[in-house]
Amino acid sequence: MNRFIVIILFTPLLIFSQNDTQEITFNEGWSIFSTYIVPDENSLENVFSSIIDDIVIIKDQNGNVYWPEYNLNSIGNLTIGSAYQIKLNSTQTLVINGTKVNCNNVITLNEGWNLIGYLQSINTQIELQFSSIQEYLIIIKDGDGNVYWPQYSINTIIDLEPGKGYQIKLLTNTIYNYECLNNCNNYNYSCDGGSWQSEIYWEIQNQSNELIYSGGAPDYGEICLSNECYTIIVTDLYGDGWQGNVLNIGGLSFINENLDGCSNCGLESQTFEVCFPIELIEGCTDLSSSNYNADANVDNNSCEYVSSNLDMELISIYEYDEIINDIWGYAINDNEYALVGTNDGFSVVDITNPQSPIEVFFIEGSTTIWRDIKTWQNYAYVVCDNCTDGLLIIDLNDMTGQTYSFTTDFFNKAHNIYIDENGYLYAFGGNPYGAMILNLNYDPMNPTYEGEFDDYYLHDGMVRGDTLWGAAIQEGVFAIIDVNDKSNPSIKSSHPTSSNFTHNCWISNDGNTLFTTDEVSGAYIGAYDVSDIYNIENTDLIQSWSESNNVVPHNTHVIGHYLVTSYYRDGVTIIDASDPYNLVEVAYYDTSPQFEGEGFEGCWGAYPYLPSGLILATDRQNGLHILTTPYSEQFND
């Protein structure tokens, strides 16, 4: 047997009651045992004193032994949560006195073989008890020759039994949340819905401040909680709040907000006290809404808000039951479609009748908050970051959604893409982390490789003619790159943006002005005179309409002499950029009135290029917005 250590991540143990006892019957020969009692005195000599004359040897999984005949004890004390092998000369019954342990605990299990104890006083189905680590589980054995072998649908153990211990073999190291499945109430939990999920940590502590459950995001499952009070601790490692993620336990929601106003000041935690069971009262729980219900403790998505707007009107909203991200549009034969990225895939919505949008098909992909979409002729191209989907290509001639392919021939992931007027696709911020160039002209469903730029990371970009305008977010500059020779792109010039976090850029129709965004709190939309790329001048900066000066801009697009910008918590804005030295905001629509100020909730993408003049906006929490504005009549002037 391989030797691995089982670490019980809790001290001290929660006591349910005093003066508990457990009787364990050992057969002659070898057995595997464990206990749910914390002994009054937990040295092996004391625990086994009543049957010590019949004990041959006790072993743990790390090679330590208790060998009474030779007065040898390298195990020391009995560890609750561990299991042990024991050999006796005859059948014996052991009575252990002490206090009953809380079986809701967190245990670290290692790759390979482990010995694990059983912490409950009644039987539990083995399939149910280990369902949370099913994907890592190879086999479980008891001491009687029975096995639970999921791969081959073999289960001769059936139930876990008090007093017994088990050998468990795993594919990888894992954290096992050991739950009292029969001594508590089951509650569904989820933690999801936002960005930067690697920064999220949460835990549940009991009244003795012992950890009984922990998790991150995304995380879904079921947790068993007894009827008592608990402390919920929600932590953000970066210090800028949970960015739209919500922990929900049994209908109650918990979030971590940025309380100190600092977006990168390190770990920040909030604590909530909650007692179960709890009477759930549904209603609107947002104080900023127009229908706030002071008695409600469960938000049922009924909140109503008065949306701020200027010269933009909402036609309709297509709602999703998941977080969404970027947007592009497609039009053919007087029909118009919204191409929407979601956390779990790619959605196509028919908006030909904008009052009644209808999803026509959905293609499932990796779960990720980042997707980007562009079109060429009658084809859509989709990439994602923090995923392994590669490039998704969809033939939009087939609106059943059945004609598509994923290819990883060129890259596994990319953050953004752009397709120029000559049919070249540029994939940014993936592998390679600069830009990869693909040719779509020979066969749009089967691109060919042309070259790549890999001098430094490009987060986004756009191309016109032989010039790539790249947003080098880590460098804090926009880069001007010659792509005439696509096998060997070369930097011609670069220039810093106002907040040194260049997120996207878009060139004006005349090629003389570049417009940029920086994705940080309080940043600006910037205009830069690039008519002489070796003597670049910042001509103007502008922020959005709201009174908050710490809102985060996302992406800006040029149409005619206007800029249409997705502006996170401030929604969509339209800027008159006819005079690059005097940018003027002329219209806006707040897609997420429940949010204000700093944060990454709200409007992720805005698309203004449909023939109808409609503006499509994807609000991460509130769905696809179909908007109209009188300025669309001037977009193509």
Secondary structure, DSSP 8 states (H G I E B T S, - for coil): ------EE--SS--B--SSEEEEEEE-SEEEEE--SEEESS-BHHHHTGGGGGGEEEEE-TTS-EEEGGGTEESS-B--TTB-EEEEESS-EEEEEEEEEB-S-EEEEE-SEEEEEE---SS-EEHHHHTGGGGGGEEEEE-TTS-EEEGGGTEES--EE-TTBEEEEEESS-EEEEE--TTSSEEEEEEEESSS-GGGEEEEEE-TT--EEEEE-SSEEEEEEE-SSEEEEEEEESSSS--TT-EEEETTEEE-----SS-TTS--EEEEEEEESS----EE---TTSTT--TT-SEE-S-------EES-EEEEEE--SS-EEEEEEEEETTEEEEEEEETTEEEEEE-SSTTS-EEEEEEE----S-EEEEEETTEEEEEESSSS--EEEEETT-TTS--EEEE-SS-S--SEEEE-TTSEEEEESSSSSSEEEEE-SS-TTS-EEEEEE-SS---EEEEETTEEEEEETTTTEEEEEE-SSTTS-EEEEEEE-TTS-EEEEEE-TTSSEEEEEE-STT--EEEEE-SSTTS-EEEEEE--SSS-S-----EEEEETTEEEEE-BTT-EEEEE-SSTTS-EEEEEE-S-TT--SSSS-SEEEEE---TT--EEEEETTTEEEEEE-GGGGGTT-
